[in-house]
Amino acid sequence: MRPGDTVAVVSPSGPPDAARLKRGVRELEGLGLKVVLGEHVLDRQGLPYLAGSDAARAADLQAAWCDPAVSVVFCSRGGYGAARILDHLDFAAMREAGPRTLVGSSDITALHHVLGAELGQPTLHGPMPACATISDDAGPEPLTWHHLRAALSGSPLPVHGNLVLSPGRAEGVVTGGNVSLLASMCGTRWQPDFSGKVVFLEDIGEEPYRLDRMLTQLLQSGAFDGAVGIALGSWVGCGDPYPVLKDRLLPLGVPVLAGLPVGHGTPQLSLWLGALGVIDTESCSLAGRFHDKHAAS
């Protein structure tokens, strides 16, 4: 992403606050970017937790992705609803459009996971323009903004954790995201498969027993079979998740690094999914080996 590029903002999940979205767009424009908004970005419909109808939300994402002028597609916010639009997307047309970068987090895990599977290209798990880390009245949170800009400019920075649950070094394509969204993909045609991969996990507002249930579902589905490493992000509002995380994940016998400021909370650092990454518990870091958007599938 360079000054002069065109980026799009769409709402595939929940409805953004209009004032926050305006501030976030202003920050992106301050980088010298041309920002185009999806036609339905501020829509509402009968279900108040959705930003418009499934068809409209999918149409905005499809149009942005297939627009040859657009290089980056930002999701305005998370919430709920991304999984509902998957059956409305024309993946063949999106593949034909060529590489784009999708940016988002939380509920956008569904899109990270499925676009990675269908299109075979990396996406960026990062902050969104209608969320506080970018659109706060005081401006973007500095470290969040710095990390996002570095990731999108082609020079991603390593992410450092503060806790080693299981030591070691692991290298593989990074995958994952929000635990509840990943668990919800079990039994679908996009069943998670973490074999040979470094798995990033985070969540918000889930009691430890609910995390236990979702991790157990993923384990029993075989999703974690062959995983090479685990990177744990933020657990805002999840009580003390570490007894559950240790109980469910340490038996995998792979390196587990925790305390990465990725997911929810502040700062909210950016992490490429679908690209090679290395967990090194000696340096307490997860770093990308390379960031070319064609480099991994």
C-alpha positions as CSV (number, residue, x, y, z in Angstrom):
1,M,0.0,0.0,0.0
2,R,1.4,3.3,-1.1
3,P,0.2,6.9,-1.2
4,G,-2.1,7.4,-4.1
5,D,-3.5,3.9,-3.8
6,T,-7.3,3.3,-3.7
7,V,-8.6,1.3,-0.8
8,A,-12.2,0.3,-0.1
9,V,-14.1,0.1,3.2
10,V,-17.0,-2.4,3.4
11,S,-19.2,-3.7,6.2
12,P,-19.5,-7.5,5.9
13,S,-20.5,-8.0,9.6
14,G,-22.1,-5.6,12.0
15,P,-23.2,-2.0,11.4
16,P,-20.4,0.6,12.1
17,D,-21.0,3.9,13.9
18,A,-21.1,6.6,11.3
19,A,-19.1,9.1,13.2
20,R,-16.4,6.5,14.0
21,L,-16.3,5.4,10.4
22,K,-15.9,9.0,9.2
23,R,-12.9,9.5,11.5
24,G,-11.3,6.2,10.4
25,V,-11.7,7.1,6.8
26,R,-10.1,10.5,7.5
27,E,-7.1,8.8,9.0
28,L,-6.7,6.6,5.9
29,E,-7.0,9.6,3.7
30,G,-4.3,11.3,5.8
31,L,-1.9,8.6,4.5
32,G,-2.5,9.9,1.0
33,L,-5.0,7.1,0.1
34,K,-8.2,7.4,-1.9
35,V,-10.9,5.8,0.1
36,V,-14.1,4.4,-1.5
37,L,-17.0,3.2,0.6
38,G,-19.2,0.3,-0.2
39,E,-22.7,1.2,-1.3
40,H,-24.2,-0.5,1.7
41,V,-21.5,0.3,4.3
42,L,-24.0,2.1,6.6
43,D,-27.1,0.0,5.8
44,R,-29.4,-1.3,8.5
45,Q,-32.0,-4.0,8.3
46,G,-34.5,-6.0,10.4
47,L,-31.8,-7.8,12.4
48,P,-30.0,-4.9,14.2
49,Y,-26.7,-6.7,14.6
50,L,-26.2,-6.9,10.8
51,A,-25.1,-4.1,8.5
52,G,-27.8,-4.6,5.9
53,S,-28.9,-7.8,4.1
54,D,-26.6,-10.7,3.5
55,A,-26.8,-10.1,-0.3
56,A,-26.0,-6.4,0.1
57,R,-23.0,-7.0,2.4
58,A,-21.7,-9.7,0.1
59,A,-22.2,-7.5,-3.0
60,D,-20.1,-4.7,-1.4
61,L,-17.2,-7.1,-0.6
62,Q,-17.4,-8.7,-4.1
63,A,-17.5,-5.3,-5.8
64,A,-14.5,-4.0,-3.8
65,W,-12.5,-7.1,-4.4
66,C,-13.1,-7.2,-8.1
67,D,-12.5,-3.4,-8.6
68,P,-9.2,-3.3,-10.5
69,A,-8.4,0.1,-8.9
70,V,-8.6,-1.2,-5.3
71,S,-5.5,-2.7,-3.6
72,V,-6.8,-3.1,0.0
73,V,-10.2,-3.9,1.3
74,F,-10.8,-2.8,4.9
75,C,-13.7,-4.2,6.9
76,S,-15.2,-1.3,8.8
77,R,-15.7,-3.4,12.0
78,G,-16.5,-6.9,13.2
79,G,-19.5,-7.9,15.3
80,Y,-21.4,-10.7,13.7
81,G,-22.5,-11.8,10.2
82,A,-19.5,-12.5,8.0
83,A,-20.2,-16.2,7.9
84,R,-23.7,-15.5,6.6
85,I,-22.4,-13.9,3.3
86,L,-20.1,-16.8,2.3
87,D,-22.6,-18.5,0.2
88,H,-23.3,-15.3,-1.7
89,L,-19.7,-14.8,-2.8
90,D,-18.5,-15.7,-6.3
91,F,-15.0,-17.1,-5.5
92,A,-14.2,-17.8,-9.1
93,A,-14.7,-14.1,-10.0
94,M,-12.6,-13.1,-6.9
95,R,-9.8,-15.5,-8.0
96,E,-9.9,-14.0,-11.5
97,A,-9.7,-10.5,-10.1
98,G,-6.2,-11.3,-8.8
99,P,-4.6,-10.6,-5.4
100,R,-6.0,-8.1,-3.0
101,T,-5.4,-7.6,0.8
102,L,-8.3,-8.0,3.2
103,V,-7.9,-6.2,6.6
104,G,-10.0,-7.0,9.6
105,S,-10.3,-9.0,12.8
106,S,-12.8,-10.6,15.2
107,D,-15.8,-11.8,13.2
108,I,-13.7,-11.2,10.0
109,T,-12.0,-14.5,11.0
110,A,-14.6,-16.2,8.9
111,L,-13.5,-14.2,5.8
112,H,-9.8,-14.7,6.6
113,H,-10.3,-18.4,6.8
114,V,-12.5,-18.9,3.8
115,L,-10.7,-16.4,1.5
116,G,-7.4,-18.1,2.4
117,A,-8.9,-21.5,1.5
118,E,-10.7,-20.4,-1.7
119,L,-8.2,-17.8,-3.1
120,G,-4.9,-19.1,-1.6
121,Q,-3.5,-15.7,-0.6
122,P,-2.6,-14.0,2.6
123,T,-4.9,-11.6,4.5
124,L,-4.1,-9.2,7.3
125,H,-5.6,-9.7,10.8
126,G,-5.6,-6.1,12.0
127,P,-7.5,-3.0,13.2
128,M,-10.5,-1.7,11.4
129,P,-11.4,2.0,10.6
130,A,-14.6,2.2,12.6
131,C,-13.0,0.7,15.7
132,A,-11.5,2.5,18.6
133,T,-7.8,1.7,17.9
134,I,-8.1,3.8,14.7
135,S,-11.1,6.0,15.1
136,D,-10.8,7.2,18.6
137,D,-11.4,11.0,19.2
138,A,-7.7,11.4,20.0
139,G,-6.7,9.6,16.8
140,P,-5.2,6.2,16.2
141,E,-3.4,4.3,19.0
142,P,0.2,5.0,18.0
143,L,1.7,1.4,18.2
144,T,-1.4,0.0,16.4
145,W,-1.2,2.5,13.6
146,H,2.6,2.1,13.2
147,H,2.2,-1.7,13.0
148,L,-0.6,-1.5,10.5
149,R,1.2,0.9,8.3
150,A,4.4,-1.3,8.4
151,A,2.4,-4.4,7.5
152,L,0.7,-2.8,4.6
153,S,3.8,-1.1,3.3
154,G,5.6,-4.4,2.9
155,S,7.8,-4.3,6.0
156,P,5.8,-6.2,8.7
157,L,7.2,-6.0,12.2
158,P,7.5,-9.0,14.5
159,V,4.9,-9.4,17.3
160,H,6.3,-10.0,20.7
161,G,4.5,-12.0,23.5
162,N,5.2,-12.0,27.2
163,L,4.6,-15.6,28.2
164,V,6.0,-18.9,27.1
165,L,3.7,-21.8,27.9
166,S,5.8,-24.4,25.9
167,P,9.3,-23.6,24.7
168,G,10.6,-24.2,21.2
169,R,10.7,-22.9,17.6
170,A,8.1,-23.5,14.9
171,E,7.8,-22.4,11.3
172,G,4.8,-22.6,9.1
173,V,2.0,-20.7,7.4
174,V,0.1,-18.7,10.1
175,T,-3.6,-19.4,10.3
176,G,-6.4,-19.0,12.8
177,G,-8.1,-16.0,14.5
178,N,-11.1,-15.8,16.8
179,V,-11.7,-19.1,18.5
180,S,-15.5,-18.9,18.5
181,L,-15.5,-18.2,14.7
182,L,-13.1,-21.0,14.0
183,A,-15.2,-23.4,16.0
184,S,-18.3,-22.3,14.1
185,M,-16.6,-23.4,10.9
186,C,-16.5,-27.1,12.1
187,G,-18.8,-29.2,10.1
188,T,-18.9,-26.8,7.1
189,R,-17.2,-27.2,3.8
190,W,-14.5,-24.9,5.2
191,Q,-13.7,-27.2,8.1
192,P,-10.5,-25.8,9.8
193,D,-7.3,-27.8,9.1
194,F,-4.2,-26.6,10.9
195,S,-1.8,-29.4,9.8
196,G,1.7,-28.0,9.3
197,K,0.6,-24.6,10.4
198,V,1.3,-22.1,13.2
199,V,-2.1,-21.4,14.8
200,F,-3.0,-18.0,16.1
201,L,-5.9,-17.8,18.6
202,E,-7.7,-15.1,20.5
203,D,-11.2,-14.2,21.7
204,I,-13.3,-11.7,23.7
205,G,-16.0,-12.0,26.3
206,E,-15.9,-15.8,26.6
207,E,-15.9,-17.5,30.0
208,P,-13.2,-20.1,30.4
209,Y,-15.7,-23.0,30.2
210,R,-16.9,-21.7,26.8
211,L,-13.3,-21.5,25.5
212,D,-12.9,-25.1,26.8
213,R,-16.0,-26.2,24.8
214,M,-14.9,-24.5,21.6
215,L,-11.3,-25.7,21.8
216,T,-12.6,-29.2,22.6
217,Q,-14.8,-29.0,19.5
218,L,-11.8,-28.0,17.3
219,L,-9.6,-30.8,18.9
220,Q,-12.3,-33.5,18.4
221,S,-12.9,-32.4,14.8
222,G,-9.2,-33.0,14.1
223,A,-8.5,-29.3,13.3
224,F,-5.3,-29.3,15.4
225,D,-3.9,-32.5,14.0
226,G,-0.4,-31.8,12.7
227,A,-0.2,-28.2,14.0
228,V,3.4,-27.1,14.5
229,G,3.0,-24.2,16.9
230,I,0.5,-22.0,18.8
231,A,0.5,-18.2,19.2
232,L,-2.0,-16.9,21.7
233,G,-3.2,-13.3,21.4
234,S,-5.6,-11.2,23.6
235,W,-8.4,-12.6,25.8
236,V,-10.3,-9.5,26.8
237,G,-13.2,-10.2,29.1
238,C,-12.3,-14.0,29.3
239,G,-11.4,-14.1,33.0
240,D,-8.3,-16.2,33.5
241,P,-8.1,-18.3,30.3
242,Y,-4.7,-19.8,30.8
243,P,-5.6,-22.9,32.9
244,V,-8.0,-23.9,30.0
245,L,-5.5,-23.0,27.3
246,K,-2.8,-25.0,29.0
247,D,-5.1,-28.0,29.6
248,R,-6.3,-28.1,26.0
249,L,-3.2,-27.0,24.0
250,L,-0.1,-28.2,25.9
251,P,-0.9,-31.9,25.1
252,L,-0.3,-31.1,21.5
253,G,3.5,-31.0,22.3
254,V,4.3,-28.0,20.2
255,P,5.7,-24.5,21.1
256,V,3.1,-22.2,22.6
257,L,3.8,-18.5,22.8
258,A,1.2,-16.3,24.7
259,G,0.6,-12.7,25.4
260,L,0.7,-11.3,21.9
261,P,-1.2,-8.0,21.6
262,V,-3.2,-9.2,18.6
263,G,-6.9,-9.5,18.6
264,H,-9.0,-7.2,20.8
265,G,-7.8,-4.6,23.2
266,T,-5.1,-1.9,22.9
267,P,-2.7,-2.0,21.3
268,Q,-4.0,-4.1,18.4
269,L,-1.1,-5.2,16.3
270,S,-1.3,-6.6,12.8
271,L,-0.6,-10.2,11.8
272,W,-0.4,-11.7,8.3
273,L,-2.5,-14.9,8.0
274,G,-1.7,-17.3,5.1
275,A,1.9,-16.2,5.0
276,L,4.9,-18.0,6.6
277,G,5.7,-17.2,10.2
278,V,8.2,-18.3,12.8
279,I,7.5,-18.7,16.6
280,D,10.7,-18.3,18.6
281,T,10.1,-18.6,22.3
282,E,13.7,-17.5,23.1
283,S,12.9,-14.1,21.7
284,C,9.2,-14.4,22.6
285,S,8.2,-13.4,19.1
286,L,6.2,-14.4,16.1
287,A,7.7,-13.0,12.9
288,G,6.9,-13.3,9.3
289,R,9.5,-15.0,7.1
290,F,8.3,-12.9,4.1
291,H,5.3,-10.9,3.2
292,D,4.8,-11.1,-0.5
293,K,1.1,-11.7,-1.0
294,H,1.8,-14.5,-3.5
295,A,4.3,-16.3,-1.2
296,A,2.1,-18.8,0.6
297,S,-1.1,-20.6,0.0
